């Protein structure tokens, strides 16, 4: 008898034992203790046949103390199985949870009214992200439903792109505008200083000392203001830094959008709604 025939014969024997076990215990039990012992014998024989090992015994496993331990450790065994048997999915879920938490924190700033973050703000941010995850994993049926689901997906995806990138773009834009504003002020003040110097020379030529004094004071005030603006430029608020900030702004926005795409891929792998 070859290996395939042995497997087939073993399978038939297992099925026959299951049928016998089922038919024998459909009737009302007469002697409970005797019937329970008989049931254990049948189960022990069935397991030996399934595993092909006559040395295996279920009597110790079905012992009362063993069953109590099994009952108490049921939840911990479920956790262990969930982690070990679905290790890859567990990592995917942890990554999705991390990305979702980050995107929610970014969305909170968008929904905040005048910078005030309250419970409603968090609810809006979380609801948007949960809706996005649901639509990412939703499996539609029928042409009309697929069309509407795709429209909803496109809408929520566009909203999420705007929500999570607006904060980065807004911060970068304000920084760039501030730097450009300082540069324009420097040019303007330098021109005003030159005009004041011409006024001083003119008042000196016509011997108007009072006007010379006033123009000199105004020139010194402009010089002090120019000096402060130059200091700010030296600290980083200049044209070169603005260009770098512009690239950083786009980079931060693209990074958030890429996270959005990654969350779509993970959701479609893990969940089906």
Secondary structure, 3 states (H helix, E strand, C coil): CCHHHHHHHHHHHHHHHHHHHHHHCCCCCCCHHHHHHHHHHHHHHHHHHHHCCCCCCCCCCCCHHHHHHHHHCHHHHHHHHHHHHCHHHHHHHHHHHHHHHHHHHHHHHHHCECCECCHHHHHHHHHHHHHHHHHHHCCCCCHHHHHHHHHHHHHHHHHHHHHHHHHHHHHHHHHHHHHHHHHHHHHHHHHHHHHHHHHHHHHHHCCCHHHHHHHHHHHHHHHHHHHHHHHHHHCCCCHHHHHHHHHHHHHHHHHHHHHHHHHHHHHHHHCCC
